[in-house]
């Protein structure tokens, strides 16, 4: 397997699959979503989804050998996630009993920044050791 295909399959496929999981979850009609008696459960789920996505995208970009510093890769990760969050919220406007909320896009952006920062703190130092 050539190096580019190896990088894609090891680092980009997990990020793309995670986006598919988020998209699938947002495709569930509102009436079919179980009611959970935990305050702000919706926000907790969004935090988990988008912090993980931030980590996965940052990881994919770092291992892609783009010769760009980690700050620019962090910005690129967040910009990709902003577009995805807008798309996901827009998609929810077509799902029965769901709506797209701009507030969720803003929250998802913040959550993804947390994920990118977490990865930069732990993951990037691991990457530097591997090289």
LINRA-V456965 format. One record per helix or strand of 3 or more residues. SS is the DSSP state (H for helix, E for strand). FROM is the first residue (numbers start at 1). TO is the last residue. Records with the same first field share a line. If there is no record, write none. Layout:
SS = FROM-TO / FROM-TO
This chain:
H = 3-25 / 30-32 / 41-62 / 70-92 / 102-130
